[in-house]
Amino acid sequence: MIPFDYQRATDADTAVATVAPNPRATFLGGGTNLVDHLRLGIAEPELVVDVTRLPFDRVEPLDGGGLRIGAGVRNSDLAADPRVRVRYPVLAQALLSGASWQLRNLATTGGNLLQRTRCGYFQDVTTPCGKREPGQDCSAIGGYTRNHAILGASPRCVAVHPSDMAVALVALDALVHVHTREGDHTVPAAELHRLPGEHPEWDTVLGHGDLITAVDLPALPFAATSRYRKARDRASYAFALVSVAAALDVADGLVKDVRIVLGGVAHKPWRATLAEQALRGRRAVAEEFRAAATAELADAQPLPDNGFKVPMARNMIVAVLSELAGEGRRDEPA
């Protein structure tokens, strides 16, 4: 770990004005990802600006329904909020499936959205990685690829996004508030993260020094009928092989509306728009869920070690939607 300067921000304007013009400055939230990267030699900032004392630590109601989550709200506090547990269970379940209690007590909403991939090649500074060093080849291609992407990857990068919370936020049509030197704006959670293309070093559409200040959950009535399911190697403290966040609105046995997002399969939370479109107006039964999931995954391109993710994702979509539809089917064979 290299020496660096430390400052504690007193307001958002000063924090952004300090970090934005200095490419070797960075924000510090919960630090659960940044400190790891400092130790591994992945991050080498000369200045760390601590934003944990800024007034972004509340969950507040919005006019017309919905909730505003401050960027500094801890993951454990957000998961325990009774409004989140009742009205947005998919978010509470996603938060509780991530990391460990100790890490959730430190991790923040803004930091969770900005955490970087856990690809082993990205974390091993002795191997080439275009995500860590722009222009380098991807060591995962031709390497061990069990945890890597099956959708939206490029020859430059096959890493997957690690956040559980972000998958749920995309399913809830959340909006991310960002403070920049040019002013404030919002970004739909579904558009915050990006696919790797030729520039895997860019995880999000944010510029350097842009500060996430809050996340809005819109009033989505059928979000109360939502679930998050995660397949992983251990029951705790493990990243998703595949995860599914879904919400379902059924009327008279037909799918009135639906949200489906996959985690662990792409460089960003993967909104299953083809499956959603295929299901609206169709019967809310496993047969229809399976057909929609199969259509969504038709373009999947598994790597040598992760072909299992295709049937796993398909069956998890069917299982979660069937559970939400009240059919009681929780597990289906691969």
N, C-alpha and C positions, 0 to 999 in steps of 0.2 A: 504494500500500500504506500502510495506517495504522499508527502505532506500536502495539505491544502488549507486555504483560509476558510473561515466560517463566519457567516453573518446571520443574525436573526431578523427577519423581516418584520416591520411594524405596520405596513399596509401593502395592499396589492400593487398599487402604482409603483412604489419604490422597488418592490420585489421584481416586477417585470422589467423596470428600467435598469436594474442591476444585472439581470441574467441575459436579457435579449441581446445586448451588443457584445457580449463576451462568449465566444463559442466554447470556452473551457469552464463556463459557470453552469451550475445546475441547481434545481430546486431539491429540497429535502422535505418529504412528508413523513410517513411512518418509517421509511428507510429500510424496509424489509427486503427490497430488491436492490436498492443502491448500495447498501453496505456489503451485500454479497458480491456485487460487481467490483467494488473497491478492493475487496480482499483477493478476488480472482485476477485483478489486473485488467478487467474489461473496461472499467470506467476510471479515468485519470483526470478528474477535474482539478482546476487550480483554485476554484471558489465554490463553496456550497452555501446556498441561501435557504435557511430554515423557514418554512412557511406554516409550521404547525401552530403558531400563536395567532394567526389571522382568524377573523371571526367567521369561519366556515364550518363550525362544528355542530350545526343544528339540523334537525329534520322538521320542516314547517309545512303547514297546509297551503295549498294554492287556491286562489279563487276559482270556483267552478269544479272543485274536486282536484285530485292529484296531490302530489307531495313534491317539495323541493328538498333535495339532500345536499347539504354542504359538502364541499370537496374534502374537508377535514374530518368528516364523521368516520369514526372507526368501524371496521367491518363487523365486529362483535356487537356494537351498539345498534347498528342498522339492522342486523339480523334479529335483534331482540325487540325492535320497535313494534308495538302491537298493531299499528296501522299497516305496517309492511307485512306482518305475519298474516293478517286477515285479508287485506285487499290485494296484496301482491305476493302470495306464498312462493311463487317461482323464484323471487329474488331472495327471500329469506333462506330457502333451501339451497340455492346456489352458494350463498355466502357461507353457510354452515358446512358445505361440502369442500370448501377450500382450505388448504394449509392445516394449521393446528390452532387450538385455542390461544396459545401464546402469540402466534403471528397475527391472528385476527384481532387481538387486543391492541396491536400496534398499527396494522395496515389501515390505510385511509381510502376513501372512495376515489379521490383523484389519483392517488398513487396506484391503486389496483388497475385502473384503466390504462395506465402508462407502463405497467410492468412488461418486461421484455421476455422473449422466448426462453424456454428452458432446454432448447436443443443442446445436446452434449457437445457438439462441435463448436457452437457459439461460445460455450462456457470454457472450452479448452483453448487457451491462447496459443498453444503450440501448433494448432491446425489452421489451415486457411479457412476463412469464412467471410463471404461477401456482406453479410449482415453486420459483422463486427468491423471489418475493414473494407470499405467500398472498393469494388473492382476485383476482389479475390474470388476464386472459384468456391463452390459449395462442397465442402468435404463430406456432407451427408450423402450426396449422390454417389452411389457406388460403395457407401459405407453401411452402417447399421441403421435401418430406417423404420424400426417397429413403431416409433412414436410420431412419425412424421405425417405430412399432409397427403391427402388423397384428392383434394379439390383445390383448384385455383393456384397451384404451385407454378414455379417457373424454373428454367435451367439455372437460375441464379440462386434460388433458395427453396427449400422444401420444409422449412420450420413451421410450427403451428403456434398460434397464440395461446397463452396459458390461463387466462383469466376465466373463472367460472362466473363471476359477477357480470362481466361484460356480455356474456352470452344471454343472461337473463334480461339485462337492460335493453338489448336489441329486440328481444321478444316483446318487451313492454313499450316499444316505440319511444324510448326515453330521449330527452334532449340534453346535450352537454353544453354548459355555459363556459365561455372562454374569455379571459381578459388579456388583451394585447396592447402594444404601444399605440395601435391605431384605434382602439376602442373595444367594446364588448360585442360578441356575437355568439350564436348558438350553432351547434353541429348535431344533426341526428346521430344517435349512438350507432346506427347501422352504417353511417358514413365516416365515423371517426377513424377506424382502422382500415388499412389498405392491403391489397394483395401485393406480393413482392415485385412482380414484373422485372425490370432491369435495375431497380433500386431497392433491394431488400433492406438496406440500412434505414429506410424511412418506415417506421411502424405505423404512424398516424398521418393525418392531413395537417396536423398542427405545425407551426413554425417554432424554431428555437426561441425559448423565452415566453411562449404563450402559456398562460396559467389557467388550468381548469379551476373554476370557483364553485360550481354546483352542478347537479344533475336533476332535471325535472322528470317526474313520473306523471304522465297524463292520466286523466280520469278514464280508465279503460274498464268498463263494468265487468266484462267477462274475464278480466285478469284474476278475479277471485277464484276462477276455475283454471288454475295453472299449476304446472309441476316442473321440477328440475330433476333429471336423473343422470347419474354420472357412473361410467364404467372405468375402473382403475385397478391397479395392481394390488393396492392395499386399501383398507377401509378408511384410512386417514393419512393426511400428509402425503398425498400422491396426486399428480396431475392427471387430467382426463385422457384416457385413450379415445373415448368418444363420450360426449355429453349431449343431452337434448333438453332444451327449454321450450315449453309449449303452453299455449292457452287456447281454450276451445269454447265456442259459443254454439250450442245446439238448440234448435227449435223444431218441434214436431218430427224429431228423428233425423233432421237434416242439418248439415253443417252451415250455420249462418255466417260465422267468421272464425278464423283460426290464425295462430301465430306459431311458427316452428323455426327454431334456430339450433344449429349444431355447433358444438365445441370440439376441439381436439382433432379437427379434420382439415383445417386450412389456416392460412396466415392471419385470419381474422375470424370473428364469429360469423358463421355461415348461415345467412338467412335463406331458408328453404322456400323461395318464392314460387318455384314451379309446383311444389307439393301444395302450398297454400292455395294457389289458383285452381289446381285440379280438384281440391276438396270442397270449395265453396259451392253450396247447393247440392252436394252429394249426400248420400246416406252416411250417417255417423257410425260406421261399422268397420271391423278390422279389415275386411276385404278391400274397402275403398282406401283405408289408411295405407295398406301395403302397396296398392297400385300407385298411390301418390308418392310414397317414399321411394319406390323403385324408379319412377320417372325422375325424381330429384337426383338420384345417385347414378343415373345412366352415364353421365360424363365423368364419373370418378376415375382417376388414374392412379391406382395403388402402386406402391413401390414394392420391391422384392419381399420385404419383411412385414408389410402391413395390409395385405389383402383382406385380412379378417375384419378390418374396419368397415368395409362395405356392408356385409350382412349384419354386423353389429349395429351400425347406424340405422339401417332399415328396420331391424327388429325393435330397436329402442324407440324409434318414432311410432311404430305400431303399438307397442306396449304402453307408452305414455298417453297417446291419444285414446286408446281403448279404455285406459283407466279413467281418463277425464270424461269420456262418454258414458261412464257408468257400467261398462261391460265387465269390469272386474278382471280383465285379462292383464296380468302384470308381467309375464315372461313368455316369450315364444322362442322356439328352437332356432338356432342359426341356420 
